């Protein structure tokens, strides 16, 4: 199990650019469809059962939730949990929803070091995921795709999910080539150490 992120704690919910932390510290955004396993991934990464869920209170669903990454009693960076976009039924809806505050954060935030795009391994790279990939690629920052819930698949199906994900991304022909893919399971703790090691390099 990773230990680097285990002292991470909830900082605050942000509803506008004015509320963003003023600290010049690295930030890592977590994005994904609703029910992709995004909250579970954050909880597994930090070795805490309810950290990400604690911030899911009414009225916060369209806001950013900031978590302090603490080392030796000092904040060294932030994990930023963005709202799931599963509520959007079309690409136009997701584009409209993210044209405001959420989109401006992802496209303009200097402290943002990269995006973790969480996908259910049983349904990798949906149309909405493609929209997010194309849209975020504009900023040419690293994209780390986390294929979750692999405990629901056998070895052959896991390999197939990885292959399908790679093929779909290749077809998008994105200008941003800084994209990596990892298999992950929150319930079985598979890949937690790999994810931790990768995100440490971003901080």
C-alpha positions in Angstrom: 0.0 0.0 0.0 1.1 3.6 -0.7 2.0 5.7 2.3 2.9 9.0 0.6 -0.7 10.3 0.5 -2.1 8.7 3.7 -2.1 12.0 5.6 -4.2 13.8 3.0 -7.1 15.7 4.4 -10.1 17.7 3.1 -9.3 21.4 2.8 -12.3 23.1 1.3 -15.0 23.3 -1.4 -14.5 25.9 -4.1 -17.3 27.4 -6.2 -15.5 30.1 -8.1 -12.1 31.2 -9.3 -11.9 33.7 -6.5 -12.0 30.8 -4.0 -9.1 28.9 -5.4 -6.1 28.5 -3.0 -3.5 31.2 -3.5 -0.6 28.9 -2.6 1.8 28.2 -5.4 1.7 24.5 -4.9 1.1 21.6 -7.4 -2.4 20.4 -8.0 -3.6 17.1 -9.5 -7.2 17.0 -10.9 -9.3 13.9 -10.7 -12.0 13.7 -13.4 -14.4 11.1 -14.6 -17.9 9.9 -15.3 -20.3 9.4 -12.3 -19.9 5.9 -11.0 -16.5 5.5 -12.6 -14.9 4.8 -9.2 -13.3 8.2 -8.9 -14.1 8.7 -5.2 -13.0 5.2 -4.4 -9.7 5.7 -6.2 -9.0 8.8 -4.1 -9.8 7.0 -1.0 -7.6 4.0 -1.9 -4.7 6.3 -2.9 -4.9 8.0 0.5 -5.6 4.8 2.4 -8.8 6.3 3.9 -12.3 5.0 3.7 -14.4 8.1 3.5 -12.1 11.0 2.5 -13.6 11.7 -0.9 -17.2 10.9 0.2 -17.0 13.4 3.1 -17.0 16.3 0.7 -20.0 15.0 -1.3 -22.6 17.2 0.5 -25.7 18.8 -1.2 -24.8 21.8 -3.2 -21.2 20.8 -3.8 -21.8 18.6 -6.8 -20.7 21.2 -9.3 -17.8 22.5 -7.3 -14.1 21.6 -6.8 -13.1 19.8 -3.6 -9.5 20.4 -2.5 -7.6 17.9 -0.4 -4.3 18.8 1.2 -1.4 16.4 0.6 0.5 16.6 3.8 4.1 15.4 4.4 5.9 16.1 7.7 3.0 18.2 8.9 3.2 20.5 5.9 1.1 20.8 2.8 3.1 19.8 -0.3 0.3 19.9 -2.9 -3.4 19.3 -3.5 -5.6 16.6 -4.9 -8.6 18.2 -6.6 -11.8 16.2 -7.0 -14.0 17.5 -9.9 -17.7 16.6 -10.3 -18.6 13.5 -12.2 -19.9 14.3 -15.7 -22.2 11.2 -16.0 -25.2 13.5 -15.7 -24.5 14.8 -19.2 -26.3 12.8 -21.8 -24.7 14.4 -24.8 -21.3 15.9 -25.7 -23.0 19.3 -26.0 -24.2 19.1 -22.5 -20.7 18.3 -21.1 -19.2 21.1 -23.2 -21.8 23.6 -21.9 -21.4 22.4 -18.3 -17.6 22.8 -18.4 -17.5 26.1 -20.3 -17.7 28.0 -17.0 -15.8 27.7 -13.8 -14.9 24.1 -14.1 -13.5 24.4 -17.6 -11.7 27.6 -16.8 -9.9 25.9 -13.9 -8.7 23.0 -16.0 -7.6 25.1 -18.9 -6.0 28.1 -17.1 -4.8 26.9 -13.7 -1.0 27.3 -13.7 -0.6 25.1 -10.6 -2.3 22.2 -12.2 0.3 19.5 -13.1 -2.0 17.0 -14.8 -5.3 15.2 -14.9 -6.2 11.7 -13.7 -9.1 10.6 -15.9 -11.0 7.8 -14.2 -12.8 5.3 -16.4 -14.7 2.1 -15.6 -12.6 -0.7 -17.3 -15.8 -2.4 -18.4 -16.7 0.7 -20.5 -13.4 2.4 -21.4 -13.4 5.7 -23.4 -17.1 6.5 -23.7 -18.2 9.4 -26.0 -18.1 11.7 -23.0 -14.6 10.5 -22.1 -13.5 11.2 -25.6 -14.9 14.8 -25.4 -13.0 15.3 -22.1 -9.7 14.0 -23.7 -10.0 16.2 -26.8 -11.0 19.2 -24.7 -8.3 18.9 -22.0 -5.6 18.1 -24.6 -5.6 21.8 -25.5 -3.4 22.6 -22.5 -0.8 19.9 -23.2 -0.5 18.7 -19.6 -0.1 15.0 -18.7 -3.2 12.8 -18.7 -3.2 9.7 -16.6 -6.0 7.3 -17.4 -7.1 5.0 -14.6 -9.1 2.0 -15.7 -10.9 1.0 -12.5 -12.9 -2.0 -11.3 -10.6 -4.5 -12.9 -11.5 -7.0 -10.2 -14.7 -7.4 -12.1 -12.7 -8.7 -15.1 -10.6 -11.8 -15.7 -7.0 -11.5 -17.0 -8.1 -11.7 -20.7 -10.8 -9.1 -20.2 -8.4 -6.8 -18.5 -5.9 -7.0 -21.4 -8.8 -6.4 -23.8 -9.9 -3.3 -21.9 -6.4 -1.9 -22.0 -6.1 -2.6 -25.7 -9.5 -1.0 -26.5 -8.6 2.1 -24.5 -5.3 2.5 -26.4 -6.9 1.9 -29.8 -9.7 4.5 -29.1 -7.1 7.1 -28.0 -5.0 6.4 -31.0 -8.0 7.0 -33.3 -8.5 10.4 -31.7 -5.1 11.5 -32.9 -4.7 14.0 -30.1 -2.0 16.6 -30.3 -1.2 15.9 -26.7 0.8 12.6 -26.6 1.6 12.7 -22.9 -1.1 10.1 -22.0 -0.5 7.0 -19.9 -3.0 4.2 -18.9 -3.1 2.1 -15.8 -5.3 -0.8 -14.6 -6.7 -0.3 -11.1 -8.9 -1.8 -8.5 -10.0 0.0 -5.3 -11.6 -3.1 -3.7 -8.5 -5.3 -4.2 -5.9 -2.5 -3.9 -4.5 -3.4 -7.2 -2.3 -0.7 -8.7 -2.4 1.7 -5.7 1.3 1.7 -5.4 1.8 2.4 -9.1 -0.7 5.3 -9.0 1.0 6.7 -5.9 4.5 6.6 -7.4 3.3 8.3 -10.6 1.5 11.1 -8.8 4.4 11.7 -6.5 6.4 12.7 -9.6 3.8 15.3 -10.4 4.1 16.9 -6.9 
